[in-house]
Amino acid sequence: MSVDVSPGRLAPPTLPARRTKRWIEHFDPEDREAWFASGRGIARRNLVLSIFAEFLGFAVWGLWGIVVPQLASAGFSFTVDEQFWLIAIPSLVGATLRIPYTFAVPTFGGRNWSSVSALLLLIPTSALAFFTSRPETPFSVMLVVAGLAGVGGGNFASSMANISFFYPEREKGKALGLNAAGGNIGTAAIQFAVPIVIVTGAGISLGRAGLMMIPLILVAALLAWRFMDNLAEAKADPRSFAVAAQNRHTWVISFLYIGTFGSFIGYSGAFPTLLKSQFPEMGLSIAFLGALVGSLARPFGGLLADHFGGARVTIASYAGMALGAAGAIVGLQQHLFVVFFASFLGLFVASGVGNGSTYRMIPAVFQAGVDPAGEGLAARRSAARKAAAGCLGIAGAVGAFGGFLIPRGFAASTSMSGGIVPALVVFIAVYVVMAATTWWNYQRSSAGVLAAAVI
């Protein structure tokens, strides 16, 4: 390859070099010549394999959402409250693991941790296969087994952190959007596959829901080990988390992300059980459509935010979720399945759009806080990017707690009133508060430069 040494370039590009077979040094995605020479190919290979591994992570994370409504058919006799605990606990564990998983990539290497984190999925799937075949298993043990699925939720954080090191800023949004959407679809895929797999052969065998994942997990771990790369330059900066944690916008956006991503995860887990309990005549074969449309809508949230502004799109997504919840209430009160189902699909679409638009607001908010006057502008912008990265990690973790709160909200509502309508009313009120919070902080004219950046 000829190297450009024209006067317009001070030095030839530093191309990525392998320190060992799977460790790469001098990987600089911002160097355009090195990027087009070899960096882009390396990044794409790692992205494809990362999407596959994260797809399986979300599938394992969402397993209990589709297993729980079928426990009674397999001989288990758990109360409604216990069933919602089994749905909620994986989200609680997954949200808690997201911060340490973020630091695992720079500590162990992206390729190494992708392989290890994939193999860790064997623990919850094997445990599910073993214990769901034994109806005598007590609830306390089953709760621990369900909690193990939370490792799938942690995979999202490490996967996103890893891919962010491979792509330049100008292409990072698209790459991370594909990575996130590909992972989210894992929830829909598992909800589609499990009802088919568990009835293959004689009777119902919930253990197959875990067993069918094991070969795919082994393939993902092998592919990651064989074809992914570790980057010597992939270094975590714990200070970015500290700086982000001291910025109030981190916590405002984390609160907003509970309403978008938390809603997606929470409703994805609870939707099959809601269908089973509220419209038992319809079966579970269409339950996967909610998670599917929510996953596919996520990339469009970012695109719409680029065109119309992150704050506007986020406010619209909360309005859509509120309308969807209101429609679901009408469907329940009049026992109209079409109204209930269509309303929930609209709710899922709105949550997916909100996921993309809320994430898109984060870099805009932090860059808007940089005063263009004075010296050291480049350094201050770099610091803002690092703080935004810290905010992404914190918001991703906090938002996932919504996946715990929504099923527990349905459980509390059912215990107190015998139905889920009160929970949906509360969720509508929360969406109104979140829309108002978005407007107050990021769209009203007196918000100044922040409003200009994100509306």
URCORCOR-V590272 format. One line per field, one symbol per residue. burial: I if it has 9 or more other ideal C-beta (glycine too) atoms within 8 Angstrom, else O. Layout:
BEGIN
burial=???
END
This chain:
BEGIN
burial=OOOOOOOOOOOOIOOIOIOOOIIIIIIIIOIOOIIOIOIOOIIOIIIOIIIIIIIIIIIIIIIIIIIIIIIIOIOIOIOIIIIIIIIIIIIIIIIIIIIOIIIIIOOOIIIIIIIIIIIOIIIIIIIIIIIIOOOOIOOOIIIOIIIIIIIIIIIIIIIIIIIIIIIOOOIIOOIIIIIIIIIIIIIIIIIIIIIOIIOOOOOOIIIIIIIIIIOIIIOIIOIIOOOIIIIIIIOIIOOIIIIIIOIOIIOIIIIIIIIIIIIIIIIIIIIIIIIIOIOOOOOIOIIIIIIIIIIIIIIIIIIIIOOOIIIIIIIIIIIIIIIIIIIIIIIIOOOOIOIIIIIIIIIIIIIIIIIIIIIIIIIIIIIIIIOOOOOOIOOIIOIIIIIIIIIIIIIIIIIIIIIIIIIIIIIIIIOOOOOIIIIIIIIIOIIIOIIOIIIIIIIOOOIOOIIOIII
END
